[in-house]
Amino acid sequence: MGKLYCGTIFSSTAPSGEVATWLQANCEGQWDLLPASVAGDGVTKKFMILFEEENDRSNFETCHSVA
């Protein structure tokens, strides 16, 4: 596995599995999806996502609004 250095924080009501499925289908390099917190509503989750490739991070941020 390469070094994961490009990170972003992402808030979503989607299950982590849906986010991981998108990452798997759309990233050329390695990535890691880490839970950061759950909001008081118990539904909204905040994730830290680390990417090996800068363009994977950029593509993710283009397709999703990030916190």
FIGU-894354 format. One record per atom (N, C-alpha, C): z, x, y; residue number from 0; residue in one letter; atom name. Coordinates in Angstrom, 1 decimal, m for minus. Layout:
<pt w="Z" u="X" v="Y" k="NUM" r="A" a="CA"/>
...
***
This chain:
<pt w="0.0" u="0.8" v="m1.2" k="0" r="M" a="N"/>
<pt w="0.0" u="0.0" v="0.0" k="0" r="M" a="CA"/>
<pt w="0.0" u="0.9" v="1.2" k="0" r="M" a="C"/>
<pt w="m0.8" u="0.5" v="2.2" k="1" r="G" a="N"/>
<pt w="m0.8" u="1.3" v="3.5" k="1" r="G" a="CA"/>
<pt w="0.4" u="0.9" v="4.3" k="1" r="G" a="C"/>
<pt w="0.5" u="1.6" v="5.5" k="2" r="K" a="N"/>
<pt w="1.6" u="1.3" v="6.4" k="2" r="K" a="CA"/>
<pt w="1.3" u="0.0" v="7.1" k="2" r="K" a="C"/>
<pt w="2.4" u="m0.8" v="7.2" k="3" r="L" a="N"/>
<pt w="2.3" u="m2.1" v="7.9" k="3" r="L" a="CA"/>
<pt w="2.9" u="m1.8" v="9.3" k="3" r="L" a="C"/>
<pt w="2.1" u="m1.9" v="10.3" k="4" r="Y" a="N"/>
<pt w="2.6" u="m1.5" v="11.6" k="4" r="Y" a="CA"/>
<pt w="2.3" u="m2.5" v="12.7" k="4" r="Y" a="C"/>
<pt w="1.3" u="m3.4" v="12.5" k="5" r="C" a="N"/>
<pt w="0.9" u="m4.4" v="13.5" k="5" r="C" a="CA"/>
<pt w="1.7" u="m5.6" v="13.2" k="5" r="C" a="C"/>
<pt w="2.6" u="m6.0" v="14.1" k="6" r="G" a="N"/>
<pt w="3.4" u="m7.2" v="13.8" k="6" r="G" a="CA"/>
<pt w="3.2" u="m8.3" v="14.8" k="6" r="G" a="C"/>
<pt w="3.6" u="m9.5" v="14.4" k="7" r="T" a="N"/>
<pt w="3.6" u="m10.7" v="15.3" k="7" r="T" a="CA"/>
<pt w="4.7" u="m11.6" v="14.8" k="7" r="T" a="C"/>
<pt w="5.2" u="m12.4" v="15.7" k="8" r="I" a="N"/>
<pt w="6.2" u="m13.5" v="15.4" k="8" r="I" a="CA"/>
<pt w="5.4" u="m14.8" v="15.5" k="8" r="I" a="C"/>
<pt w="5.6" u="m15.6" v="14.5" k="9" r="F" a="N"/>
<pt w="4.9" u="m16.9" v="14.3" k="9" r="F" a="CA"/>
<pt w="5.8" u="m18.0" v="14.0" k="9" r="F" a="C"/>
<pt w="5.8" u="m19.1" v="14.8" k="10" r="S" a="N"/>
<pt w="6.6" u="m20.3" v="14.5" k="10" r="S" a="CA"/>
<pt w="5.7" u="m21.4" v="13.9" k="10" r="S" a="C"/>
<pt w="6.2" u="m22.1" v="12.9" k="11" r="S" a="N"/>
<pt w="5.4" u="m23.1" v="12.2" k="11" r="S" a="CA"/>
<pt w="6.2" u="m24.1" v="11.5" k="11" r="S" a="C"/>
<pt w="5.7" u="m25.3" v="11.3" k="12" r="T" a="N"/>
<pt w="6.3" u="m26.2" v="10.4" k="12" r="T" a="CA"/>
<pt w="5.7" u="m26.2" v="9.0" k="12" r="T" a="C"/>
<pt w="4.7" u="m25.4" v="8.9" k="13" r="A" a="N"/>
<pt w="4.0" u="m25.2" v="7.6" k="13" r="A" a="CA"/>
<pt w="4.9" u="m24.5" v="6.6" k="13" r="A" a="C"/>
<pt w="4.8" u="m24.8" v="5.4" k="14" r="P" a="N"/>
<pt w="5.6" u="m24.0" v="4.4" k="14" r="P" a="CA"/>
<pt w="5.0" u="m22.6" v="4.3" k="14" r="P" a="C"/>
<pt w="5.9" u="m21.6" v="4.0" k="15" r="S" a="N"/>
<pt w="5.5" u="m20.2" v="4.0" k="15" r="S" a="CA"/>
<pt w="4.4" u="m20.0" v="3.0" k="15" r="S" a="C"/>
<pt w="4.3" u="m20.8" v="2.0" k="16" r="G" a="N"/>
<pt w="3.1" u="m20.7" v="1.0" k="16" r="G" a="CA"/>
<pt w="1.8" u="m20.9" v="1.7" k="16" r="G" a="C"/>
<pt w="1.7" u="m21.9" v="2.6" k="17" r="E" a="N"/>
<pt w="0.5" u="m22.1" v="3.3" k="17" r="E" a="CA"/>
<pt w="0.1" u="m21.0" v="4.2" k="17" r="E" a="C"/>
<pt w="1.1" u="m20.4" v="4.9" k="18" r="V" a="N"/>
<pt w="0.8" u="m19.2" v="5.7" k="18" r="V" a="CA"/>
<pt w="0.3" u="m18.1" v="4.8" k="18" r="V" a="C"/>
<pt w="1.0" u="m17.8" v="3.7" k="19" r="A" a="N"/>
<pt w="0.6" u="m16.7" v="2.8" k="19" r="A" a="CA"/>
<pt w="m0.8" u="m16.9" v="2.3" k="19" r="A" a="C"/>
<pt w="m1.1" u="m18.2" v="2.0" k="20" r="T" a="N"/>
<pt w="m2.5" u="m18.5" v="1.5" k="20" r="T" a="CA"/>
<pt w="m3.5" u="m18.1" v="2.5" k="20" r="T" a="C"/>
<pt w="m3.3" u="m18.5" v="3.8" k="21" r="W" a="N"/>
<pt w="m4.2" u="m18.1" v="4.8" k="21" r="W" a="CA"/>
<pt w="m4.3" u="m16.6" v="4.9" k="21" r="W" a="C"/>
<pt w="m3.2" u="m15.9" v="4.9" k="22" r="L" a="N"/>
<pt w="m3.2" u="m14.4" v="5.0" k="22" r="L" a="CA"/>
<pt w="m4.0" u="m13.8" v="3.9" k="22" r="L" a="C"/>
<pt w="m3.8" u="m14.3" v="2.7" k="23" r="Q" a="N"/>
<pt w="m4.4" u="m13.7" v="1.5" k="23" r="Q" a="CA"/>
<pt w="m6.0" u="m13.9" v="1.6" k="23" r="Q" a="C"/>
<pt w="m6.4" u="m15.1" v="2.1" k="24" r="A" a="N"/>
<pt w="m7.8" u="m15.4" v="2.2" k="24" r="A" a="CA"/>
<pt w="m8.5" u="m14.7" v="3.3" k="24" r="A" a="C"/>
<pt w="m7.8" u="m14.3" v="4.4" k="25" r="N" a="N"/>
<pt w="m8.4" u="m13.9" v="5.6" k="25" r="N" a="CA"/>
<pt w="m8.1" u="m12.5" v="6.0" k="25" r="N" a="C"/>
<pt w="m7.2" u="m11.8" v="5.4" k="26" r="C" a="N"/>
<pt w="m6.9" u="m10.4" v="5.8" k="26" r="C" a="CA"/>
<pt w="m7.6" u="m9.4" v="4.9" k="26" r="C" a="C"/>
<pt w="m8.2" u="m8.3" v="5.5" k="27" r="E" a="N"/>
<pt w="m8.8" u="m7.3" v="4.8" k="27" r="E" a="CA"/>
<pt w="m7.8" u="m6.2" v="4.3" k="27" r="E" a="C"/>
<pt w="m6.8" u="m6.0" v="5.1" k="28" r="G" a="N"/>
<pt w="m5.7" u="m5.0" v="4.7" k="28" r="G" a="CA"/>
<pt w="m4.5" u="m5.7" v="4.1" k="28" r="G" a="C"/>
<pt w="m3.5" u="m4.9" v="3.9" k="29" r="Q" a="N"/>
<pt w="m2.2" u="m5.4" v="3.4" k="29" r="Q" a="CA"/>
<pt w="m1.5" u="m6.2" v="4.5" k="29" r="Q" a="C"/>
<pt w="m0.6" u="m7.0" v="4.1" k="30" r="W" a="N"/>
<pt w="0.3" u="m7.8" v="5.1" k="30" r="W" a="CA"/>
<pt w="1.6" u="m8.1" v="4.4" k="30" r="W" a="C"/>
<pt w="2.6" u="m8.5" v="5.2" k="31" r="D" a="N"/>
<pt w="3.9" u="m8.9" v="4.6" k="31" r="D" a="CA"/>
<pt w="4.4" u="m10.0" v="5.5" k="31" r="D" a="C"/>
<pt w="4.8" u="m11.1" v="4.9" k="32" r="L" a="N"/>
<pt w="5.3" u="m12.3" v="5.6" k="32" r="L" a="CA"/>
<pt w="6.9" u="m12.3" v="5.4" k="32" r="L" a="C"/>
<pt w="7.6" u="m12.2" v="6.5" k="33" r="L" a="N"/>
<pt w="9.0" u="m12.1" v="6.4" k="33" r="L" a="CA"/>
<pt w="9.7" u="m13.3" v="7.1" k="33" r="L" a="C"/>
<pt w="10.6" u="m14.0" v="6.5" k="34" r="P" a="N"/>
<pt w="11.3" u="m15.1" v="7.2" k="34" r="P" a="CA"/>
<pt w="12.2" u="m14.5" v="8.3" k="34" r="P" a="C"/>
<pt w="12.2" u="m15.1" v="9.5" k="35" r="A" a="N"/>
<pt w="13.0" u="m14.6" v="10.6" k="35" r="A" a="CA"/>
<pt w="14.1" u="m15.6" v="10.9" k="35" r="A" a="C"/>
<pt w="13.8" u="m16.9" v="10.9" k="36" r="S" a="N"/>
<pt w="14.8" u="m17.9" v="11.2" k="36" r="S" a="CA"/>
<pt w="14.3" u="m19.3" v="10.9" k="36" r="S" a="C"/>
<pt w="15.2" u="m20.3" v="10.9" k="37" r="V" a="N"/>
<pt w="14.8" u="m21.7" v="10.8" k="37" r="V" a="CA"/>
<pt w="15.5" u="m22.4" v="11.9" k="37" r="V" a="C"/>
<pt w="14.7" u="m23.2" v="12.6" k="38" r="A" a="N"/>
<pt w="15.2" u="m24.0" v="13.8" k="38" r="A" a="CA"/>
<pt w="16.3" u="m25.0" v="13.4" k="38" r="A" a="C"/>
<pt w="17.0" u="m25.5" v="14.3" k="39" r="G" a="N"/>
<pt w="18.0" u="m26.5" v="14.1" k="39" r="G" a="CA"/>
<pt w="17.5" u="m27.8" v="13.4" k="39" r="G" a="C"/>
<pt w="16.1" u="m28.1" v="13.6" k="40" r="D" a="N"/>
<pt w="15.6" u="m29.2" v="13.0" k="40" r="D" a="CA"/>
<pt w="15.4" u="m29.1" v="11.5" k="40" r="D" a="C"/>
<pt w="15.6" u="m27.8" v="11.0" k="41" r="G" a="N"/>
<pt w="15.4" u="m27.6" v="9.6" k="41" r="G" a="CA"/>
<pt w="14.0" u="m27.5" v="9.1" k="41" r="G" a="C"/>
<pt w="13.0" u="m27.8" v="10.0" k="42" r="V" a="N"/>
<pt w="11.6" u="m27.8" v="9.6" k="42" r="V" a="CA"/>
<pt w="10.8" u="m26.7" v="10.2" k="42" r="V" a="C"/>
<pt w="11.1" u="m26.4" v="11.4" k="43" r="T" a="N"/>
<pt w="10.3" u="m25.3" v="12.1" k="43" r="T" a="CA"/>
<pt w="10.9" u="m23.9" v="11.7" k="43" r="T" a="C"/>
<pt w="10.0" u="m23.1" v="11.2" k="44" r="K" a="N"/>
<pt w="10.4" u="m21.8" v="10.7" k="44" r="K" a="CA"/>
<pt w="9.8" u="m20.7" v="11.6" k="44" r="K" a="C"/>
<pt w="10.5" u="m19.6" v="11.8" k="45" r="K" a="N"/>
<pt w="9.9" u="m18.5" v="12.5" k="45" r="K" a="CA"/>
<pt w="9.7" u="m17.3" v="11.5" k="45" r="K" a="C"/>
<pt w="8.5" u="m16.7" v="11.5" k="46" r="F" a="N"/>
<pt w="8.2" u="m15.7" v="10.5" k="46" r="F" a="CA"/>
<pt w="7.8" u="m14.4" v="11.3" k="46" r="F" a="C"/>
<pt w="8.1" u="m13.3" v="10.8" k="47" r="M" a="N"/>
<pt w="7.6" u="m12.0" v="11.3" k="47" r="M" a="CA"/>
<pt w="6.5" u="m11.6" v="10.3" k="47" r="M" a="C"/>
<pt w="5.3" u="m11.4" v="10.8" k="48" r="I" a="N"/>
<pt w="4.2" u="m11.0" v="9.9" k="48" r="I" a="CA"/>
<pt w="3.8" u="m9.6" v="10.3" k="48" r="I" a="C"/>
<pt w="3.7" u="m8.7" v="9.3" k="49" r="L" a="N"/>
<pt w="3.3" u="m7.3" v="9.5" k="49" r="L" a="CA"/>
<pt w="1.9" u="m7.1" v="8.9" k="49" r="L" a="C"/>
<pt w="1.1" u="m6.4" v="9.6" k="50" r="F" a="N"/>
<pt w="m0.3" u="m6.2" v="9.1" k="50" r="F" a="CA"/>
<pt w="m0.6" u="m4.7" v="9.1" k="50" r="F" a="C"/>
<pt w="m1.4" u="m4.4" v="8.1" k="51" r="E" a="N"/>
<pt w="m1.9" u="m3.0" v="8.0" k="51" r="E" a="CA"/>
<pt w="m3.0" u="m2.8" v="9.0" k="51" r="E" a="C"/>
<pt w="m3.9" u="m3.8" v="9.2" k="52" r="E" a="N"/>
<pt w="m5.0" u="m3.7" v="10.1" k="52" r="E" a="CA"/>
<pt w="m4.8" u="m4.4" v="11.4" k="52" r="E" a="C"/>
<pt w="m5.1" u="m3.8" v="12.5" k="53" r="E" a="N"/>
<pt w="m5.0" u="m4.4" v="13.8" k="53" r="E" a="CA"/>
<pt w="m5.9" u="m5.7" v="13.9" k="53" r="E" a="C"/>
<pt w="m7.1" u="m5.6" v="13.4" k="54" r="N" a="N"/>
<pt w="m8.0" u="m6.7" v="13.5" k="54" r="N" a="CA"/>
<pt w="m7.5" u="m7.9" v="12.7" k="54" r="N" a="C"/>
<pt w="m6.8" u="m7.7" v="11.6" k="55" r="D" a="N"/>
<pt w="m6.2" u="m8.8" v="10.8" k="55" r="D" a="CA"/>
<pt w="m5.2" u="m9.6" v="11.7" k="55" r="D" a="C"/>
<pt w="m4.4" u="m8.8" v="12.4" k="56" r="R" a="N"/>
<pt w="m3.4" u="m9.4" v="13.3" k="56" r="R" a="CA"/>
<pt w="m4.1" u="m10.2" v="14.4" k="56" r="R" a="C"/>
<pt w="m5.1" u="m9.6" v="15.0" k="57" r="S" a="N"/>
<pt w="m5.9" u="m10.2" v="16.1" k="57" r="S" a="CA"/>
<pt w="m6.5" u="m11.5" v="15.6" k="57" r="S" a="C"/>
<pt w="m7.1" u="m11.5" v="14.4" k="58" r="N" a="N"/>
<pt w="m7.7" u="m12.7" v="13.8" k="58" r="N" a="CA"/>
<pt w="m6.7" u="m13.8" v="13.6" k="58" r="N" a="C"/>
<pt w="m5.5" u="m13.4" v="13.1" k="59" r="F" a="N"/>
<pt w="m4.4" u="m14.4" v="12.8" k="59" r="F" a="CA"/>
<pt w="m4.0" u="m15.0" v="14.2" k="59" r="F" a="C"/>
<pt w="m3.8" u="m14.2" v="15.2" k="60" r="E" a="N"/>
<pt w="m3.4" u="m14.7" v="16.5" k="60" r="E" a="CA"/>
<pt w="m4.5" u="m15.6" v="17.1" k="60" r="E" a="C"/>
<pt w="m5.7" u="m15.3" v="16.9" k="61" r="T" a="N"/>
<pt w="m6.8" u="m16.2" v="17.4" k="61" r="T" a="CA"/>
<pt w="m6.8" u="m17.5" v="16.7" k="61" r="T" a="C"/>
<pt w="m6.5" u="m17.6" v="15.4" k="62" r="C" a="N"/>
<pt w="m6.5" u="m18.8" v="14.6" k="62" r="C" a="CA"/>
<pt w="m5.2" u="m19.6" v="14.7" k="62" r="C" a="C"/>
<pt w="m4.1" u="m19.0" v="15.1" k="63" r="H" a="N"/>
<pt w="m2.8" u="m19.7" v="15.1" k="63" r="H" a="CA"/>
<pt w="m2.2" u="m19.4" v="16.5" k="63" r="H" a="C"/>
<pt w="m1.4" u="m20.3" v="17.0" k="64" r="S" a="N"/>
<pt w="m0.6" u="m20.0" v="18.2" k="64" r="S" a="CA"/>
<pt w="0.6" u="m19.3" v="17.7" k="64" r="S" a="C"/>
<pt w="1.0" u="m18.2" v="18.4" k="65" r="V" a="N"/>
<pt w="2.1" u="m17.4" v="18.0" k="65" r="V" a="CA"/>
<pt w="3.2" u="m17.6" v="19.0" k="65" r="V" a="C"/>
<pt w="4.5" u="m17.4" v="18.5" k="66" r="A" a="N"/>
<pt w="5.6" u="m17.6" v="19.4" k="66" r="A" a="CA"/>
<pt w="5.8" u="m16.4" v="20.4" k="66" r="A" a="C"/>
***
